[in-house]
Amino acid sequence: MPPPPERKPHQDHTIDPIAPLLLVLGARGPSTQQRQALQHMARGAASPGEQKIAVAYILGELCGVGRSTFDLDPRVSATKQGAHAVGIAITALADGAVVHFGGMIGRSDENG
């Protein structure tokens, strides 16, 4: 008699509901640290460091500030342009105080 089949841990095959939007925006999913910072910021409990992490993710990844908005699909380009405009507006309203995009740190009040 053959041995019983090996049991494998349960795998969740559900798709992250935010994944299609991230794909259209050209954004990477947040790291564990970024996701935690976003959650804490949404609850009003983020430390100053977490606030910087969350805003950098929002502006750099979700809004695409510092990236090209061009895509072969004009609808995707339009979506990226809208997100980019929101990011630029947030940056302008924050008086450019939070500008850390893609590993590059720009001029701000804190880092001169």
N, CA, C and O of each residue as an XYZ file, in Angstrom:
448
protein
N       0.838     -1.169      0.000
C       0.000      0.000      0.000
C       0.893      1.246      0.000
O       1.832      1.332      0.791
N       0.602      2.230     -0.898
C       1.454      3.425     -0.968
C       1.251      4.305      0.267
O       0.187      4.287      0.887
N       2.273      5.064      0.610
C       2.137      5.960      1.773
C       1.104      7.049      1.473
O       0.888      7.404      0.314
N       0.473      7.570      2.512
C      -0.509      8.645      2.288
C       0.196      9.878      1.728
O       1.378     10.095      1.998
N      -0.521     10.678      0.956
C       0.113     11.886      0.400
C       0.543     12.838      1.519
O      -0.096     12.948      2.565
N       1.639     13.505      1.246
C       2.166     14.460      2.224
C       1.228     15.656      2.328
O       0.797     16.204      1.314
N       0.920     16.053      3.539
C       0.037     17.207      3.742
C       0.842     18.492      3.611
O       1.932     18.622      4.169
N       0.298     19.412      2.883
C       0.944     20.714      2.697
C       0.165     21.763      3.477
O      -1.049     21.644      3.644
N       0.859     22.783      3.953
C       0.138     23.844      4.663
C      -0.870     24.498      3.726
O      -0.670     24.559      2.513
N      -1.938     24.977      4.308
C      -2.974     25.651      3.529
C      -2.392     26.887      2.849
O      -1.714     27.699      3.479
N      -2.666     27.012      1.572
C      -2.201     28.183      0.844
C      -3.403     29.031      0.471
O      -4.393     28.526     -0.058
N      -3.312     30.284      0.742
C      -4.386     31.210      0.411
C      -4.155     31.710     -1.004
O      -3.154     32.378     -1.264
N      -5.045     31.404     -1.906
C      -4.883     31.793     -3.307
C      -5.714     33.026     -3.660
O      -5.967     33.286     -4.836
N      -6.132     33.776     -2.663
C      -6.899     34.979     -2.953
C      -5.970     36.056     -3.499
O      -4.795     36.122     -3.140
N      -6.497     36.869     -4.341
C      -5.729     37.949     -4.952
C      -5.900     39.200     -4.097
O      -7.000     39.518     -3.647
N      -4.794     39.897     -3.884
C      -4.844     41.150     -3.135
C      -5.723     42.121     -3.919
O      -5.423     42.405     -5.078
N      -6.794     42.636     -3.324
C      -7.711     43.501     -4.070
C      -7.079     44.805     -4.548
O      -7.590     45.429     -5.478
N      -5.990     45.222     -3.936
C      -5.334     46.464     -4.337
C      -4.326     46.232     -5.476
O      -3.882     47.192     -6.105
N      -3.966     44.979     -5.743
C      -2.937     44.659     -6.741
C      -3.215     45.251     -8.125
O      -2.294     45.807     -8.723
N      -4.438     45.161     -8.667
C      -4.660     45.751    -10.000
C      -4.427     47.258    -10.032
O      -3.901     47.784    -11.013
N      -4.814     47.953     -8.968
C      -4.597     49.400     -8.923
C      -3.110     49.719     -8.855
O      -2.632     50.635     -9.526
N      -2.383     48.962     -8.044
C      -0.934     49.179     -7.961
C      -0.291     48.956     -9.325
O       0.614     49.694     -9.715
N      -0.752     47.950    -10.045
C      -0.218     47.651    -11.372
C      -0.446     48.822    -12.318
O       0.468     49.227    -13.037
N      -1.656     49.367    -12.322
C      -1.963     50.506    -13.194
C      -1.108     51.714    -12.832
O      -0.644     52.437    -13.713
N      -0.903     51.930    -11.538
C      -0.106     53.077    -11.102
C       1.389     52.863    -11.294
O       2.172     53.806    -11.186
N       1.787     51.620    -11.580
C       3.210     51.321    -11.705
C       3.899     51.294    -10.360
O       5.109     51.502    -10.273
N       3.134     51.039     -9.306
C       3.660     51.073     -7.941
C       3.951     49.669     -7.432
O       3.277     48.707     -7.798
N       4.949     49.573     -6.595
C       5.216     48.321     -5.888
C       4.313     48.268     -4.673
O       3.915     49.302     -4.135
N       3.993     47.066     -4.246
C       3.232     46.912     -3.008
C       4.089     47.370     -1.842
O       5.316     47.306     -1.910
N       3.458     47.830     -0.778
C       4.239     48.312      0.359
C       4.949     47.173      1.078
O       4.439     46.056      1.164
N       6.128     47.477      1.589
C       6.844     46.527      2.437
C       6.065     46.408      3.745
O       5.131     47.171      3.989
N       6.445     45.471      4.563
C       5.792     45.315      5.865
C       5.914     46.606      6.670
O       4.951     47.038      7.304
N       7.088     47.215      6.647
C       7.314     48.461      7.388
C       6.441     49.592      6.833
O       5.862     50.366      7.595
N       6.352     49.681      5.507
C       5.539     50.727      4.900
C       4.052     50.507      5.192
O       3.328     51.453      5.502
N       3.604     49.251      5.092
C       2.199     48.942      5.373
C       1.852     49.303      6.825
O       0.798     49.878      7.095
N       2.750     48.959      7.751
C       2.531     49.277      9.159
C       2.485     50.792      9.366
O       1.637     51.298     10.100
N       3.396     51.507      8.718
C       3.424     52.970      8.845
C       2.134     53.574      8.292
O       1.584     54.500      8.887
N       1.646     53.062      7.161
C       0.394     53.550      6.580
C      -0.781     53.295      7.522
O      -1.637     54.160      7.704
N      -0.815     52.117      8.113
C      -1.895     51.780      9.038
C      -1.857     52.667     10.277
O      -2.893     53.149     10.735
N      -0.657     52.880     10.818
C      -0.532     53.739     11.998
C      -0.910     55.181     11.665
O      -1.552     55.856     12.470
N      -0.514     55.655     10.480
C      -0.846     57.016     10.094
C      -2.362     57.163      9.924
O      -2.935     58.178     10.320
N      -3.003     56.161      9.344
C      -4.456     56.218      9.159
C      -5.189     56.255     10.495
O      -6.272     56.832     10.599
N      -4.604     55.647     11.504
C      -5.211     55.633     12.844
C      -4.807     56.847     13.681
O      -5.301     57.029     14.794
N      -3.914     57.672     13.148
C      -3.446     58.829     13.901
C      -2.455     58.476     14.985
O      -2.277     59.236     15.937
N      -1.795     57.311     14.852
C      -0.878     56.852     15.888
C       0.544     56.668     15.366
O       1.343     55.974     15.995
N       0.871     57.274     14.233
C       2.194     57.097     13.640
C       3.228     57.985     14.312
O       2.969     59.146     14.627
N       4.403     57.411     14.523
C       5.519     58.198     15.045
C       6.005     59.121     13.920
O       5.620     58.929     12.766
N       6.835     60.108     14.231
C       7.361     60.962     13.165
C       8.084     60.165     12.072
O       7.961     60.483     10.889
N       8.831     59.138     12.464
C       9.513     58.310     11.469
C       8.536     57.541     10.593
O       8.735     57.423      9.384
N       7.480     57.020     11.207
C       6.463     56.293     10.439
C       5.715     57.233      9.499
O       5.347     56.848      8.389
N       5.494     58.458      9.945
C       4.836     59.435      9.068
C       5.667     59.683      7.822
O       5.126     59.757      6.718
N       6.976     59.813      7.988
C       7.863     60.035      6.845
C       7.849     58.830      5.902
O       7.822     58.987      4.682
N       7.867     57.629      6.480
C       7.830     56.403      5.672
C       6.532     56.340      4.878
O       6.542     56.041      3.684
N       5.407     56.625      5.548
C       4.103     56.555      4.888
C       3.985     57.596      3.782
O       3.542     57.274      2.679
N       4.370     58.825      4.055
C       4.257     59.881      3.053
C       5.201     59.617      1.885
O       4.835     59.858      0.735
N       6.398     59.131      2.155
C       7.327     58.797      1.071
C       6.745     57.706      0.183
O       6.897     57.762     -1.037
N       6.080     56.711      0.775
C       5.448     55.653     -0.029
C       4.288     56.224     -0.850
O       4.150     55.918     -2.035
N       3.471     57.042     -0.224
C       2.328     57.619     -0.931
C       2.789     58.464     -2.113
O       2.291     58.308     -3.227
N       3.743     59.362     -1.866
C       4.197     60.253     -2.928
C       5.044     59.536     -3.974
O       4.848     59.729     -5.174
N       5.977     58.716     -3.527
C       6.899     58.073     -4.454
C       6.300     56.918     -5.213
O       6.497     56.810     -6.423
N       5.568     56.045     -4.534
C       5.019     54.853     -5.185
C       3.613     55.078     -5.729
O       3.360     54.846     -6.911
N       2.702     55.528     -4.879
C       1.310     55.644     -5.311
C       1.094     56.822     -6.253
O       0.365     56.704     -7.237
N       1.724     57.958     -5.957
C       1.553     59.133     -6.806
C       2.578     59.190     -7.936
O       2.385     59.912     -8.915
N       3.643     58.448     -7.807
C       4.639     58.383     -8.876
C       5.454     59.653     -9.054
O       5.976     59.907    -10.140
N       5.567     60.447     -8.009
C       6.374     61.655     -8.111
C       7.820     61.226     -8.361
O       8.374     60.413     -7.621
N       8.416     61.778     -9.401
C       9.773     61.408     -9.760
C       9.843     60.337    -10.832
O      10.935     59.973    -11.271
N       8.682     59.818    -11.267
C       8.643     58.805    -12.330
C       7.884     59.353    -13.531
O       7.108     60.301    -13.408
N       8.113     58.755    -14.676
C       7.386     59.113    -15.889
C       5.943     58.636    -15.790
O       5.670     57.579    -15.220
N       5.034     59.408    -16.339
C       3.628     59.012    -16.353
C       3.240     58.366    -17.671
O       2.087     57.971    -17.841
N       4.172     58.247    -18.610
C       3.860     57.706    -19.941
C       3.573     56.214    -19.881
O       4.246     55.465    -19.173
N       2.576     55.801    -20.626
C       2.262     54.398    -20.840
C       1.689     54.279    -22.244
O       1.098     55.231    -22.755
N       1.857     53.131    -22.865
C       1.308     52.929    -24.205
C      -0.215     53.001    -24.225
O      -0.808     53.363    -25.241
N      -0.841     52.661    -23.115
C      -2.293     52.764    -22.998
C      -2.627     54.170    -22.494
O      -2.256     54.521    -21.374
N      -3.314     54.972    -23.293
C      -3.594     56.351    -22.858
C      -4.420     56.437    -21.582
O      -4.321     57.421    -20.849
N      -5.234     55.423    -21.307
C      -6.014     55.444    -20.065
C      -5.104     55.276    -18.854
O      -5.306     55.908    -17.818
N      -4.100     54.416    -18.999
C      -3.144     54.226    -17.908
C      -2.325     55.498    -17.716
O      -2.066     55.910    -16.585
N      -1.913     56.124    -18.833
C      -1.178     57.392    -18.738
C      -2.006     58.451    -18.025
O      -1.490     59.191    -17.188
N      -3.288     58.523    -18.357
C      -4.159     59.514    -17.720
C      -4.280     59.247    -16.222
O      -4.267     60.180    -15.419
N      -4.396     57.983    -15.850
C      -4.481     57.628    -14.427
C      -3.202     58.024    -13.712
O      -3.246     58.605    -12.628
N      -2.049     57.707    -14.321
C      -0.762     58.059    -13.716
C      -0.598     59.572    -13.619
O      -0.057     60.074    -12.634
N      -1.064     60.306    -14.639
C      -0.959     61.764    -14.604
C      -1.798     62.348    -13.473
O      -1.377     63.295    -12.809
N      -2.989     61.782    -13.254
C      -3.830     62.243    -12.150
C      -3.180     61.986    -10.805
O      -3.160     62.860     -9.938
N      -2.644     60.772    -10.631
C      -1.968     60.438     -9.376
C      -0.748     61.335     -9.172
O      -0.481     61.795     -8.061
N      -0.014     61.577    -10.254
C       1.176     62.428    -10.194
C       0.793     63.847     -9.790
O       1.482     64.469     -8.981
N      -0.294     64.358    -10.344
C      -0.750     65.708    -10.009
C      -1.108     65.802     -8.524
O      -0.807     66.804     -7.875
N      -1.745     64.772     -7.993
C      -2.076     64.759     -6.565
C      -0.790     64.790     -5.734
O      -0.699     65.528     -4.753
N       0.200     63.989     -6.130
C       1.471     63.969     -5.410
C       2.178     65.307     -5.427
O       2.720     65.748     -4.414
N       2.169     65.953     -6.589
C       2.797     67.280     -6.701
C       2.050     68.284     -5.824
O       2.671     69.121     -5.169
N       0.716     68.200     -5.813
C      -0.074     69.119     -4.982
C       0.216     68.897     -3.501
O       0.368     69.858     -2.748
N       0.293     67.640     -3.083
C       0.608     67.351     -1.674
C       1.975     67.903     -1.316
O       2.149     68.510     -0.259
N       2.942     67.692     -2.192
C       4.295     68.186     -1.948
C       4.299     69.711     -1.851
O       4.956     70.281     -0.980
N       3.561     70.369     -2.752
C       3.508     71.836     -2.722
C       2.828     72.325     -1.449
O       3.283     73.288     -0.831
N       1.739     71.666     -1.055
C       1.032     72.076      0.163
C       1.876     71.851      1.411
O       1.769     72.592      2.388
N       2.718     70.819      1.369
C       3.606     70.550      2.504
C       4.853     71.419      2.435
O       5.776     71.257      3.233
N       4.876     72.345      1.478
C       5.992     73.270      1.289
C       7.287     72.513      1.002
O       8.372     72.936      1.401
N       7.151     71.380      0.301
C       8.328     70.610     -0.082
C       9.077     70.001      1.079
O      10.239     69.622      0.933
N       8.429     69.898      2.242
C       9.112     69.416      3.437
C       9.324     67.911      3.428
O      10.149     67.402      4.187
N       8.598     67.194      2.588
C       8.725     65.735      2.572
C       9.048     65.323      1.147
O       8.144     65.132      0.333
N      10.314     65.186      0.845
C      10.683     64.805     -0.509
C      11.747     63.712     -0.475
O      12.943     63.990     -0.560
N      11.309     62.508     -0.353
C      12.204     61.356     -0.382
C      11.601     60.369     -1.359
O      10.667     59.638     -1.026
N      12.136     60.353     -2.555
C      11.556     59.522     -3.603
C      12.618     58.602     -4.173
O      13.713     59.046     -4.517
N      12.298     57.329     -4.275
C      13.174     56.384     -4.950
C      14.599     56.382     -4.453
O      15.525     56.243     -5.251
N      14.802     56.532     -3.158
C      16.152     56.492     -2.613
C      16.893     57.811     -2.699
O      18.015     57.922     -2.206
N      16.281     58.821     -3.323
C      16.934     60.121     -3.430
C      16.283     61.068     -2.434
O      15.058     61.182     -2.394
N      17.073     61.730     -1.651
C      16.532     62.677     -0.682
C      16.713     64.074     -1.249
O      17.825     64.494     -1.571
N      15.606     64.781     -1.365
C      15.649     66.140     -1.884
C      15.795     67.144     -0.764
O      15.848     66.782      0.411
N      15.859     68.383     -1.132
C      16.002     69.467     -0.164
C      14.728     69.592      0.679
O      13.618     69.583      0.148
N      14.897     69.706      1.951
C      13.772     69.932      2.856
C      14.271     70.760      4.027
O      15.461     71.048      4.150
N      13.334     71.134      4.879
C      13.703     71.924      6.064
C      14.657     71.158      6.969
O      15.533     71.749      7.601
N      14.479     69.808      7.031
C      15.273     69.007      7.956
C      16.664     68.671      7.442
O      17.617     68.636      8.220
N      16.797     68.422      6.129
C      18.102     67.971      5.654
C      18.826     69.009      4.813
O      19.844     68.706      4.190
N      18.306     70.235      4.790
C      18.959     71.354      4.120
C      19.035     71.202      2.675
O      19.564     72.077      1.990
